[in-house]
């Protein structure tokens, strides 16, 4: 089985969290979902994330290897030691080889009980989390086999009759039926159904409507909508929604838009994955949403979607895919953008009198040692503009593009 060693690194102080997984995309998504919603199992990493912000943390795959679970556990120990991520210089809570960086308080009997309830009961995660004093995330990981894998394997080897026996004993010991009934009462008094919560989250993600407007649509108070969007309530539904693929979330949005005859705000144009990857490459080079809207074809009239993309609050699945691309792959996307849109012949903004190619010419002449007055006469660009380019006070995105292309030529 393909296994991975990965790290979550704080770019400011280089502290790391080291972990292992057999599903790298799901693991990354889970870590950052838990961190964003302030419910990560690793309190040390959570506090740092809250303090420094998501922009200062980077997810990196360190090893991709076809090996056994035991071998990857040993490798995790080696990398924790290598990066000194256990202790004051990192975010790991132990020396590795256990369950994704935290010390489990669940033994084999606990895990067998949890798995038996999950097998013979629906929607028991919250009750199990309360009984064993762990998070619902931990219960979900046990169910999927992401943690306590050996205990799950031993449970799966039990006969069906033995599994039922474990379940029945647990029900009697903890009065499970009563607790499930009480939990279902809480579910039953919710004002919004799962599909309605999905619609609320889709409107917030793709339409940018204010909480008051959304609350009027669904007949609830603005604080309820605020709680849904912030993840303070309806957490189970919110978790399900953000685990959907981007296409499914867009479909929910389009359906609710049609159902309530809503006027679009920030979703005037649906972009495909190729376009989103292009926009992300340009954003990383320092292009602003306004500049991107001006240089691509056809020009984008409403930059709201680009602004939300810049903040990484939409197209999250595509953003995650982009972050896993190699530098060679992003370089190829950049070269394709230049050819596809004739980028060097475009002006960064409509009011600009010169193109990106003109800025390149200024930079080339500066490189050759010409003065700003000589360049001004030669190219017909004001000396103040040339001074701004020279000092990198203006047109930074074009300067970054010029340096990037020079680096690629050097390679």
N, C-alpha and C positions, 0 to 999 in steps of 0.2 A: 504493500500500500504506500502511496505517495504521502510523505509527511513533511511538515514545514517547521522551521524555527524562524520566529519573527521578533521584531523589536518595535516598541513604541518609544520614540526618543524625544526628549525635551531639547529643542534646538538652542535654547538659551544657556543651559548649563550642561548639556550632553548626558544627563541622567537617562537611564533606559529601564524599560520593563521588557523582560525576555519571556517568551512563551512558545508553546508548540501547538500544532493543530493538524488535522488531516483535511480541513476545508478552509483555505486561507481567506476567501471572500466573505464567508459567513462569519469567521472569527473577527475579521476587521470590522465588519458591519456591527456585530454584537458589542465589541469593545466601545466603539464610538457612540453607538446608541445609548449604552449604559452611562457613558461619561457625560453625554449631552443632557441626559435626563437626571443626572446626579444620583444614580443608584448603582454605581459600579461596586463590585465586591471588594476591590482593592482600595481601601480608604486613602492610602498613601498616594496612589496615582490619581485618585479622584480629587484630592485636595490640591495637587499640583495643577491639574487640568482646570479647576475652578479659578485658581490664582493667575495662571499665565494665559489661559485661553486656547481654544482649539488650533488657532493659526500657528502656534509655537510647538505643536506636536506632529511628528511625522511617523508614519507606519512603513516599515521596511522588512522585506523578506530577506533573511540572512542565509537560509539553507533550504533547498528543495531536494528531497532524497527518498528513494524507494527503500523503506526499511521497516522493521517491526516496531510496535509501540514501545517496547522496552528499550530498543536502541535509540529512539528519538528522545526518550526520557533521559538517558545518559548524556546525549548530545546537548540537551537543554541545560543540564548541570554544567557542562564544559563552557557553554556560552555565557551563562550567568557568572561563572568565575572569571571568564575572559574580560567581560565588560564591567565586572565588579558591581553588578546591578542589585545584589543582595546587601542590605545594610544602608549606611548613610549616603553612599554614592549612587544609589539606584532605587527602583520602585518595587523590586521583587520582595515578597514577604518571607521567603525561605530560599534554600539553596537549590531548589528545583527538583525535578523528578517526581513531583506530586501532581496536584490538580490545578494547573494553570495559574500558579503564583499565589495560591492561598492555602492555608492549612485547613483541611476538612475536619469538621467535628462529627461527621456521619460515619458510622461503622457499617459493616456488611449487612447487618440485620436491618438497620435504618433504611439503607438503599433498597433492600429487598421489599420492605414494607411500602416504600414510596412507589416502586415500580409495580407492585401488585395493585395498588389503588389506581394508578394511572391506567393500568390495563383494563380494570373492570369498572371504572367510573369515568365519567366525562366532567370536565371543568372542575377538577379537584385541586388544581395547582395552588390556589390561594390558601385553602384550608391546610394543605400539607406544609406550605411555607410557615404558617403560624404554629403548627404542631411542633415542627422541628427547629423553629427559630432560624430559618434561613430565608433568602430572597426567592421570589418566584423564578428569577433567572436561574438560580441554582437547580430548582426543580426541573425547569425546562432542559437544562444541560444534561441532567441525569437521564431524562427521558430520551434525549437524542443520542446519548452515549458519548457526549463531549467531555464529560467528567465521570469519575468513578467507573471507568470503563471495565475494569476487571470484575467489579461487583455486578455490573449489568450482564456481563458474559456468563457469570455463574448463575444469575437469576434466569437467563434465557435457557440454560441447560436443565432447569427444573421441569418436571412434568406439569401439565396443565392442572392436574388435581392438587399437586403440591403448591403451585402458585395460588390457587383458590384457597387453600388452607391458610397460607400466609395472610391473604387478604381478609378472610373471615376472622382470624385471631386478632388482627389489627383493628378491625371494625368494632369488635367487642371491647378491646382494651381502651380505645380512645373515643368510643361512642360516636363513630364517624358519621353515621346516618343523620344524627341530630345536627352535627356541625355543618354538614353539607346543606341541610335544609335551611339553617340559619343564614348561610352564605348566599343561597339562592334567593332568600327574601330580600337581601341587599340588592342583588341583581334585578329583582322584579320591580323595585321602586325607582330605578333609573328612568330619567325623563326621555332619554334618547336611545334608540336602538343602535346596534352595531353599524348598520348601513347608513344611518343618519350621522353617526360620528365620522364615518369614512367621508361622507359628503362635506362635513364641516372642515375636516383636515384638507380635503382636496381644494375647497374654495380658498382656504388660507394659503395653500402652497402655490396654486396656479392662477388665482384671480386677484389676490391681494386685497380682498374686501375687508372693511373694518369690522371689528367684533360686534359692534352694535347692529350693522347691516345683517351679519350672519345670524345674530340672535333673533332678529325680527323674522327672518325666513323660517327658522325652526321653532319659534315660539318659546324660547327660553331666555334667561337673563344673560347679559354680557359677561358676568363673572363665570358662568358655566362654560361659555365659549372660551374664555381666557384660560380656564382650568384645563380644558381639552387640548388647546394649542400648546400650553406650557408643559403638558404631561402630568399635571397634578391630579387629574381625575380621568376616569375611563382609560386607565393605563393599559389594560389588556387589549382594548380595541385599537388604541394608538399604536401599540407594539405590532399588532397584526397589519395595520395599514402601512407602516413604514417598512415592513418586510415584503410588501408587494413589489413586483417589478414596476419600473417607471411607466411602461405602457399601460398596465392595469390601472395605475393611479390617474393617468391622463384620461382613460376611458371613464372612470368614475366622475372626474371633473366635467367632461363633455356631457355626460348623461344628466348631471345635476344642473348644468347650465341650460340644457334644453328643457328639463322638467320645470324649472322655475323661470324660464324665459329671461335669463340674466344677460346683461350687456357686458361684453368682455372688457377687461381693463389691461392687465399685463400679459395677456395670452393671445395677442392679435395674430401671431404666427407660430405654428407648431414646428419646431426645428427637429430634424432627424439627428441621429447619433453622430454622424460624420460632421455636421455643422457645429454641434456642441463641442466636439473635440477640437475643431478649428478655433472656436471662440476661446476655449481654455488655454490653448497654446498662445494666442495673442494676449490674453489677460496676464499670463505668466511673463510675457515680455514687457509688461507695463502699459499696454494699450488700455485706454479707458473705454467704458461702454459706448460713449459718444463716438470715439474714434473708430471702434469696430463697426458700429452701425453705418459709418460713412464710407468705409473702405470695402466692405463686402458687397456682393451683388446677389439679388436686388437689395438696395439700401433698406435698412430697417427703420421704420417710422417711429415705433414705440420702443424705447430702450429699457422699459421696465423689466422685461425678462432678462436682459443682459445684466442689469444691476443686481437682480436676485441671484443670477448665476455667479456673479462676482463674489457675493456673500456666501455662496455654497449652500443655499437653502432650497434650491430646486435642482432637478436632474441629478439627484444624489448618486443614483446607480452609475450613470455615465461618468460622473466625477471620480467615483471609486475606481472605475475601469481606467480612466485617464492616469490616475496616480500610480497605477501598476505598470504603465507603459515604460519601456526602456527609453533612454535618451535618444537612441537611434530611431526609434519609432516616432517620437515627438519631432525630431529633426526632419523626418520624411514628411510629416504632416505640414510643417512650416514651409518646406520647399514647394509642396503642392499648393499651399495657399498663395504663395508668391506668383506661381504660374497661373493658377486658376482665376485669381482676381486681378492680375496685372498690378500687384501691390505697389511696385516702385513708381508706377504712373499715377497713383492715387494721392490725394491730399488728406492729411490726417483729419482736418476739420473743414467744413464747407467754406468758412471764411478765410482759410489759409490761401496765400497766393502762390505757394510753391509745393511741389510734390515730395514724396519720400525720397525719390531718386535725386531731387535737387539737394536734399539734406545730405545724402550720401556723397554727392559731389563736393559739398562744403567740407565734409569730414576728410575726404581724400586730399583736397588741396591744403587743409590745415596740417595733415600728416606730412605733406611735402614741404611745409615750412613757409607757405605764403602768408602774408599779413591779411588782416580782415579787410583792409581797404582794397588790396589787390583782388581778393576773392569777390568783393562787392562789385567792382568794375567788370570782372570777368563773367559773373553769373547774374548780375542785376538784382542782387538781394541786399537789403540794407545792412550796414555794418553792425547795427545794434542787434539784428537777428542773428548774424554770424557770431557775435560776441556771446549771445545767449546759448547758441549751439556749442561753442567752444567751452563755455563754463558749465555746460550741461544743465542750464537753468530752464531750457525749453526743449520741446520735441524729444523728450527722454525716451519715448517708446521707439522712435525711429533710430535714435542713437543705439539703443539696446539691440535693435534688429541688425544694424550695421555691424556691431561688435560680434554678434552671434554668427552672422554669415562669414565674417573674417575668420572666426575660430573654426568653422566648418571647412573653410578652404585650407586652413593650416593642417587640419587632420587628414 
